[in-house]
Every structure is written in structure tokens, then in C-alpha cells.
């Protein structure tokens, strides 16, 4: 379940609330009781670090932990040739 940040526009009270995505947003301030409680836009709570995932990570054959682009282990497709007679 995501954590949403709320802030009251009247009194400035703020609170992080654990809610389901399908739950209705809160509107009544928990501190002053006025209908000025609003969701805030916040940054994501995680960061993506490291080299990432590559198409070749789970292919059969040799396993390489580098996952990088040093050296080309993939073969290029053969060029299409025309064998029709003219």
C-alpha cells in the first residue's frame, strides 16, 4: 500500500497516511477538523541504482555478471540474399 502525504491548507498540519489506491482521499483535517486536507505531490521513495537489467541477463549459455556492453557476444543476423532467377 502506498503512503500519501497530506497537508491542511488552513492550519498547516501535515501527516503521512498509509492507504489503498482505491481508498477515497482524506478531506477533513485531523487537527482542526476543517475540510482543507489535501494530498501533496511527493518524490518517489526509492532509487534505481547499479547497472540495471539487460535482455541478455536470462538467456541460456554462458553466464556473465558484467551485464555491460564490453565486447559483443551477440551475432548479427545474416544478410538476406535473393536466390530468385532473373
N, CA, C and O of each residue as an XYZ file, in Angstrom:
344
protein
N       0.837     -1.175      0.000
C       0.000      0.000      0.000
C       0.890      1.249      0.000
O       1.890      1.301      0.716
N       0.526      2.241     -0.797
C       1.310      3.467     -0.841
C       1.079      4.361      0.381
O       0.053      4.281      1.057
N       2.056      5.196      0.630
C       1.960      6.183      1.705
C       1.753      7.542      1.040
O       2.550      7.965      0.203
N       0.673      8.216      1.424
C       0.350      9.522      0.868
C       0.625     10.605      1.905
O       0.360     10.419      3.092
N       1.154     11.728      1.452
C       1.396     12.873      2.329
C       0.221     13.832      2.188
O      -0.177     14.190      1.079
N      -0.322     14.240      3.324
C      -1.432     15.187      3.353
C      -1.006     16.426      4.125
O      -0.149     16.358      5.006
N      -1.618     17.573      3.782
C      -1.363     18.827      4.493
C      -2.644     19.647      4.504
O      -3.356     19.720      3.502
N      -2.927     20.258      5.635
C      -4.106     21.111      5.773
C      -3.770     22.513      5.284
O      -2.764     23.096      5.691
N      -4.612     23.049      4.415
C      -4.401     24.396      3.878
C      -4.757     25.469      4.902
O      -4.331     26.616      4.763
N      -5.530     25.115      5.927
C      -5.960     26.085      6.944
C      -4.952     26.211      8.087
O      -4.479     27.308      8.383
N      -4.627     25.089      8.725
C      -3.781     25.154      9.924
C      -2.343     24.699      9.684
O      -1.486     24.892     10.547
N      -2.059     24.088      8.505
C      -0.704     23.655      8.196
C      -0.328     22.286      8.733
O       0.809     21.850      8.555
N      -1.264     21.593      9.390
C      -0.999     20.250      9.921
C      -0.677     19.305      8.767
O      -1.348     19.328      7.735
N       0.346     18.476      8.942
C       0.694     17.521      7.894
C       0.840     16.130      8.493
O       1.216     15.966      9.654
N       0.529     15.129      7.663
C       0.576     13.742      8.125
C       0.763     12.820      6.926
O       0.214     13.070      5.852
N       1.539     11.756      7.110
C       1.682     10.695      6.107
C       0.686      9.598      6.455
O       0.612      9.160      7.603
N      -0.085      9.152      5.455
C      -1.153      8.181      5.690
C      -0.966      6.989      4.767
O      -0.776      7.148      3.561
N      -1.022      5.787      5.344
C      -0.955      4.550      4.581
C      -2.364      4.218      4.103
O      -3.251      3.953      4.915
N      -2.574      4.231      2.777
C      -3.899      3.996      2.204
C      -3.809      3.094      0.993
O      -2.776      3.019      0.329
N      -4.914      2.406      0.715
C      -5.030      1.664     -0.538
C      -5.206      2.658     -1.673
O      -5.666      3.780     -1.459
N      -4.841      2.248     -2.873
C      -5.034      3.117     -4.035
C      -6.516      3.386     -4.259
O      -6.902      4.466     -4.706
N      -7.344      2.387     -3.943
C      -8.789      2.516     -4.171
C      -9.502      3.327     -3.078
O     -10.675      3.660     -3.242
N      -8.823      3.651     -1.973
C      -9.449      4.439     -0.908
C      -9.688      5.878     -1.358
O      -8.899      6.443     -2.115
N     -10.765      6.449     -0.890
C     -11.062      7.858     -1.192
C     -10.056      8.746     -0.458
O      -9.662      8.439      0.667
N      -9.641      9.848     -1.094
C      -8.697     10.745     -0.411
C      -9.327     11.388      0.820
O     -10.531     11.643      0.852
N      -8.508     11.645      1.823
C      -8.989     12.312      3.028
C      -9.220     13.789      2.717
O      -8.462     14.394      1.959
N     -10.271     14.367      3.306
C     -10.568     15.780      3.071
C     -10.667     16.567      4.363
O     -10.453     17.780      4.357
N     -10.985     15.912      5.471
C     -11.151     16.602      6.744
C      -9.848     16.538      7.532
O      -9.298     15.457      7.743
N      -9.361     17.682      7.962
C      -8.118     17.765      8.723
C      -8.279     17.049     10.062
O      -9.293     17.202     10.743
N      -7.267     16.268     10.428
C      -7.311     15.532     11.685
C      -7.018     16.430     12.882
O      -7.278     16.046     14.023
N      -6.486     17.611     12.635
C      -6.135     18.530     13.720
C      -7.222     19.573     13.975
O      -7.704     19.713     15.100
N      -7.610     20.311     12.918
C      -8.582     21.394     13.110
C     -10.001     21.015     12.690
O     -10.949     21.720     13.038
N     -10.168     19.923     11.952
C     -11.491     19.464     11.561
C     -12.079     20.154     10.346
O     -13.210     19.855      9.961
N     -11.348     21.063      9.736
C     -11.859     21.779      8.559
C     -11.630     20.935      7.299
O     -10.709     20.119      7.254
N     -12.474     21.135      6.275
C     -12.341     20.351      5.037
C     -11.263     20.903      4.097
O     -11.538     21.198      2.934
N     -10.051     21.038      4.603
C      -8.968     21.623      3.819
C      -7.753     20.689      3.745
O      -6.647     21.132      3.436
N      -7.960     19.406      4.027
C      -6.874     18.413      3.992
C      -6.663     17.992      2.542
O      -7.604     17.533      1.895
N      -5.442     18.141      2.017
C      -5.169     17.840      0.611
C      -3.940     16.961      0.477
O      -2.997     17.056      1.263
N      -3.967     16.099     -0.541
C      -2.792     15.269     -0.861
C      -1.691     16.157     -1.412
O      -1.952     17.112     -2.144
N      -0.469     15.836     -1.057
C       0.691     16.563     -1.539
C       1.402     15.741     -2.614
O       1.342     14.511     -2.599
N       2.060     16.406     -3.528
C       2.880     15.733     -4.526
C       4.253     15.519     -3.893
O       4.894     16.474     -3.453
N       4.701     14.270     -3.848
C       5.981     13.960     -3.217
C       6.864     13.178     -4.178
O       6.393     12.651     -5.186
N       8.133     13.111     -3.856
C       9.098     12.350     -4.662
C       8.932     10.851     -4.380
O       8.418     10.450     -3.336
N       9.376     10.049     -5.329
C       9.315      8.605     -5.154
C      10.189      8.189     -3.977
O      11.210      8.820     -3.704
N       9.791      7.134     -3.283
C      10.517      6.675     -2.110
C      11.584      5.647     -2.400
O      12.037      4.966     -1.480
N      12.005      5.509     -3.650
C      13.056      4.553     -3.978
C      13.936      5.109     -5.077
O      13.556      6.032     -5.796
N      15.123      4.528     -5.193
C      16.060      4.946     -6.228
C      16.528      3.712     -6.974
O      16.705      2.650     -6.377
N      16.729      3.846     -8.266
C      17.272      2.762     -9.072
C      18.770      2.993     -9.194
O      19.208      4.038     -9.676
N      19.554      2.011     -8.753
C      21.000      2.143     -8.798
C      21.596      0.915     -9.457
O      20.941     -0.123     -9.560
N      22.808      1.030     -9.893
C      23.517     -0.114    -10.465
C      23.441     -0.118    -11.975
O      23.031      0.860    -12.599
N      23.843     -1.237    -12.548
C      23.923     -1.332    -13.998
C      22.592     -1.648    -14.643
O      22.432     -1.428    -15.844
N      21.638     -2.153    -13.896
C      20.313     -2.415    -14.462
C      20.161     -3.808    -15.021
O      21.025     -4.664    -14.833
N      19.063     -4.029    -15.708
C      18.753     -5.332    -16.299
C      18.917     -5.246    -17.803
O      18.622     -4.221    -18.416
N      19.376     -6.305    -18.373
C      19.608     -6.350    -19.804
C      18.860     -7.530    -20.408
O      18.536     -8.489    -19.709
N      18.591     -7.460    -21.686
C      17.879     -8.527    -22.395
C      18.646     -9.840    -22.267
O      18.037    -10.907    -22.195
N      19.950     -9.773    -22.238
C      20.781    -10.977    -22.222
C      20.976    -11.558    -20.825
O      21.653    -12.578    -20.695
N      20.423    -10.965    -19.782
C      20.653    -11.437    -18.421
C      20.144    -12.851    -18.178
O      20.752    -13.578    -17.392
N      19.070    -13.268    -18.809
C      18.499    -14.566    -18.525
C      18.510    -15.505    -19.724
O      17.769    -16.488    -19.735
N      19.317    -15.234    -20.716
C      19.435    -16.134    -21.850
C      20.263    -17.343    -21.458
O      21.090    -17.275    -20.549
N      20.036    -18.434    -22.141
C      20.833    -19.634    -21.894
C      22.253    -19.438    -22.382
O      22.548    -18.472    -23.086
N      23.126    -20.344    -22.011
C      24.519    -20.226    -22.441
C      25.386    -19.746    -21.309
O      25.086    -19.986    -20.140
N      26.471    -19.061    -21.653
C      27.407    -18.599    -20.636
C      26.769    -17.513    -19.789
O      26.020    -16.671    -20.285
N      27.082    -17.552    -18.495
C      26.542    -16.526    -17.607
C      27.623    -15.509    -17.332
O      28.734    -15.853    -16.927
N      27.286    -14.254    -17.555
C      28.233    -13.170    -17.344
C      27.652    -12.221    -16.321
O      26.510    -11.786    -16.463
N      28.404    -11.893    -15.306
C      27.897    -10.982    -14.283
C      28.142     -9.526    -14.632
O      27.649     -8.633    -13.943
N      28.907     -9.271    -15.705
C      29.193     -7.878    -16.053
C      27.959     -7.186    -16.585
O      27.705     -6.034    -16.234
N      27.173     -7.863    -17.432
C      25.945     -7.286    -17.951
C      26.162     -6.014    -18.732
O      25.202     -5.315    -19.057
N      27.399     -5.701    -19.038
C      27.694     -4.446    -19.706
C      27.807     -4.602    -21.195
O      27.426     -5.625    -21.764
N      28.336     -3.576    -21.819
C      28.438     -3.593    -23.270
C      29.872     -3.798    -23.718
O      30.194     -3.522    -24.874
N      30.751     -4.278    -22.831
C      32.138     -4.503    -23.223
C      32.221     -5.804    -24.013
O      31.995     -6.887    -23.474
N      32.548     -5.683    -25.289
C      32.584     -6.870    -26.139
C      31.204     -7.187    -26.642
O      30.208     -6.937    -25.963
N      31.144     -7.736    -27.827
C      29.847     -8.068    -28.399
C      29.699     -9.574    -28.447
O      30.390    -10.246    -29.213
N      28.787    -10.119    -27.619
C      28.589    -11.562    -27.609
C      27.426    -11.964    -28.507
O      27.224    -13.152    -28.759
N      26.661    -10.992    -28.991
C      25.540    -11.307    -29.870
C      26.014    -11.305    -31.313
O      26.856    -10.497    -31.705
N      25.464    -12.217    -32.092
C      25.817    -12.281    -33.503
C      24.788    -11.508    -34.296
O      23.604    -11.507    -33.960
N      25.241    -10.847    -35.353
C      24.296    -10.115    -36.176
C      23.571    -11.087    -37.093
O      24.110    -12.135    -37.450
N      22.360    -10.741    -37.469
C      21.563    -11.595    -38.349
C      22.209    -11.651    -39.724
O      22.744    -10.644    -40.188
N      22.173    -12.810    -40.391
C      22.768    -12.913    -41.713
C      22.029    -12.015    -42.695
O      20.817    -11.826    -42.588
N      22.759    -11.470    -43.640
C      22.165    -10.583    -44.628
C      21.245    -11.398    -45.547
O      21.570    -12.521    -45.932
N      20.111    -10.822    -45.884
C      19.169    -11.503    -46.758
C      19.702    -11.469    -48.189
O      20.128    -10.426    -48.684
N      19.670    -12.618    -48.833
C      20.132    -12.695    -50.215
C      19.011    -13.150    -51.104
O      18.150    -13.926    -50.690
N      19.020    -12.683    -52.291
C      17.994    -13.059    -53.251
C      18.494    -14.248    -54.053
O      19.569    -14.189    -54.648
N      17.705    -15.348    -54.072
C      18.119    -16.536    -54.823
C      17.230    -16.786    -56.037
O      17.338    -17.816    -56.702
N      16.355    -15.830    -56.311
C      15.459    -15.998    -57.451
C      16.191    -15.831    -58.777
O      17.140    -15.051    -58.860
N      15.769    -16.549    -59.814
C      16.420    -16.429    -61.117
C      15.758    -15.327    -61.926
O      14.543    -15.143    -61.868
N      16.569    -14.594    -62.681
C      16.063    -13.473    -63.490
C      16.081    -13.811    -64.918
O      15.692    -12.994    -65.751
